[in-house]
Amino acid sequence: MMIQNKRIFASILFVLISVVCVAQGSEPPPPLPPPPFGFPIDGGVILGAIIGLLYGGKKLLINKKEH
């Protein structure tokens, strides 16, 4: 009796998964619009790296003078 219940449960799951796969459709989504022009995301990375290096160097020099 237990094996028959497992087979019925597996069959129901198979049918439900198949229905979900068919319901998704086969058409790909439309392409995304291009990003807005002139809006760089990484515009200040180099400036931030330079400021970070200068700040770190300053901290190293101050810590060496204190010891």
Backbone as CSV, one residue per row, in Angstrom:
resi,resn,N_x,N_y,N_z,CA_x,CA_y,CA_z,C_x,C_y,C_z
1,MET,0.831,-1.188,0.000,0.000,0.000,0.000,0.877,1.255,0.000
2,MET,2.017,1.214,0.716,2.886,2.370,0.817,3.538,2.687,-0.531
3,ILE,3.950,1.687,-1.285,4.584,1.895,-2.592,3.584,2.526,-3.552
4,GLN,2.329,2.096,-3.490,1.307,2.652,-4.374,1.081,4.135,-4.052
5,ASN,1.101,4.516,-2.782,0.947,5.919,-2.407,2.116,6.750,-2.930
6,LYS,3.335,6.192,-2.866,4.499,6.902,-3.368,4.406,7.100,-4.886
7,ARG,3.915,6.098,-5.594,3.767,6.212,-7.050,2.724,7.259,-7.418
8,ILE,1.622,7.296,-6.678,0.585,8.297,-6.940,1.132,9.692,-6.652
9,PHE,1.838,9.840,-5.560,2.421,11.125,-5.200,3.430,11.579,-6.251
10,ALA,4.282,10.677,-6.721,5.268,11.000,-7.751,4.578,11.380,-9.053
11,SER,3.508,10.693,-9.407,2.773,11.014,-10.632,2.139,12.403,-10.550
12,ILE,1.564,12.731,-9.406,0.948,14.049,-9.233,2.019,15.136,-9.332
13,LEU,3.167,14.926,-8.691,4.243,15.908,-8.780,4.717,16.079,-10.219
14,PHE,4.856,14.989,-10.950,5.298,15.054,-12.344,4.324,15.872,-13.176
15,VAL,3.036,15.637,-12.989,2.024,16.378,-13.752,2.055,17.856,-13.381
16,LEU,2.157,18.181,-12.102,2.187,19.579,-11.681,3.415,20.308,-12.216
17,ILE,4.574,19.661,-12.187,5.781,20.283,-12.721,5.654,20.479,-14.218
18,SER,5.062,19.536,-14.910,4.867,19.672,-16.349,3.946,20.846,-16.669
19,VAL,2.892,21.010,-15.891,1.961,22.124,-16.111,2.671,23.458,-15.889
20,VAL,3.493,23.544,-14.871,4.224,24.777,-14.597,5.182,25.089,-15.741
21,CYS,5.853,24.080,-16.261,6.790,24.302,-17.367,6.061,24.774,-18.620
22,VAL,4.899,24.237,-18.898,4.132,24.639,-20.077,3.575,26.045,-19.875
23,ALA,3.197,26.397,-18.662,2.596,27.697,-18.392,3.596,28.840,-18.543
24,GLN,4.885,28.549,-18.491,5.882,29.595,-18.617,5.963,30.139,-20.037
25,GLY,5.579,29.397,-20.991,5.620,29.864,-22.369,6.984,29.661,-22.989
26,SER,7.038,29.803,-24.311,8.297,29.559,-25.003,8.887,30.830,-25.594
27,GLU,8.208,31.974,-25.468,8.729,33.212,-26.020,9.727,33.828,-25.051
28,PRO,10.863,34.278,-25.560,11.805,34.960,-24.671,11.287,36.354,-24.323
29,PRO,11.701,36.893,-23.207,11.235,38.227,-22.832,11.783,39.272,-23.803
30,PRO,11.124,40.402,-23.919,11.621,41.436,-24.828,12.961,41.979,-24.330
31,PRO,13.796,42.484,-25.233,15.096,42.991,-24.801,14.951,44.243,-23.933
32,LEU,15.894,44.423,-23.042,15.857,45.569,-22.145,16.259,46.830,-22.909
33,PRO,15.725,47.978,-22.520,16.128,49.220,-23.186,17.572,49.550,-22.844
34,PRO,18.243,50.317,-23.686,19.632,50.665,-23.386,19.710,51.583,-22.171
35,PRO,20.821,51.539,-21.450,20.950,52.403,-20.278,21.003,53.860,-20.709
36,PRO,20.633,54.775,-19.826,20.664,56.189,-20.190,22.083,56.644,-20.525
37,PHE,22.198,57.483,-21.534,23.499,57.940,-21.994,24.092,58.939,-21.004
38,GLY,25.390,58.842,-20.809,26.073,59.805,-19.971,25.896,59.582,-18.486
39,PHE,25.606,58.380,-18.067,25.409,58.087,-16.653,26.362,56.975,-16.238
40,PRO,27.661,57.280,-16.087,28.615,56.226,-15.727,28.464,55.817,-14.265
41,ILE,28.480,54.547,-14.031,28.341,54.038,-12.669,29.679,54.115,-11.940
42,ASP,30.776,53.871,-12.656,32.091,53.822,-12.028,32.909,55.075,-12.322
43,GLY,32.281,56.219,-12.331,32.962,57.451,-12.685,34.020,57.891,-11.692
44,GLY,33.847,57.666,-10.412,34.791,58.160,-9.426,35.669,57.098,-8.809
45,VAL,35.837,55.966,-9.472,36.605,54.872,-8.885,38.079,55.252,-8.774
46,ILE,38.634,55.829,-9.816,40.057,56.180,-9.797,40.314,57.267,-8.756
47,LEU,39.462,58.277,-8.709,39.612,59.340,-7.715,39.503,58.772,-6.295
48,GLY,38.567,57.869,-6.075,38.418,57.248,-4.757,39.630,56.420,-4.372
49,ALA,40.209,55.709,-5.349,41.408,54.913,-5.068,42.586,55.816,-4.713
50,ILE,42.735,56.931,-5.424,43.830,57.863,-5.132,43.657,58.460,-3.735
51,ILE,42.446,58.881,-3.415,42.195,59.450,-2.086,42.446,58.404,-1.003
52,GLY,42.045,57.162,-1.251,42.277,56.094,-0.283,43.756,55.814,-0.071
53,LEU,44.536,55.823,-1.159,45.982,55.612,-1.033,46.639,56.751,-0.260
54,LEU,46.238,57.985,-0.551,46.805,59.124,0.170,46.440,59.069,1.658
55,TYR,45.201,58.751,1.957,44.752,58.662,3.350,45.493,57.537,4.076
56,GLY,45.644,56.396,3.422,46.367,55.281,4.040,47.825,55.606,4.270
57,GLY,48.442,56.284,3.293,49.830,56.688,3.471,49.990,57.668,4.617
58,LYS,49.067,58.591,4.737,49.099,59.561,5.835,48.983,58.849,7.181
59,LYS,48.068,57.880,7.264,47.885,57.137,8.511,49.146,56.345,8.867
60,LEU,49.793,55.756,7.863,51.021,55.001,8.129,52.116,55.927,8.642
61,LEU,52.250,57.104,8.062,53.291,58.037,8.491,53.023,58.566,9.900
62,ILE,51.765,58.844,10.206,51.433,59.342,11.548,51.669,58.266,12.596
63,ASN,51.313,57.008,12.281,51.516,55.922,13.249,52.987,55.649,13.477
64,LYS,53.846,55.824,12.460,55.272,55.597,12.639,55.897,56.695,13.503
65,LYS,55.394,57.919,13.389,55.936,59.010,14.183,55.566,58.870,15.656
66,GLU,54.415,58.285,15.960,53.978,58.143,17.341,54.775,57.093,18.082
67,HIS,55.295,56.091,17.400,56.010,55.017,18.070,57.423,55.364,18.231
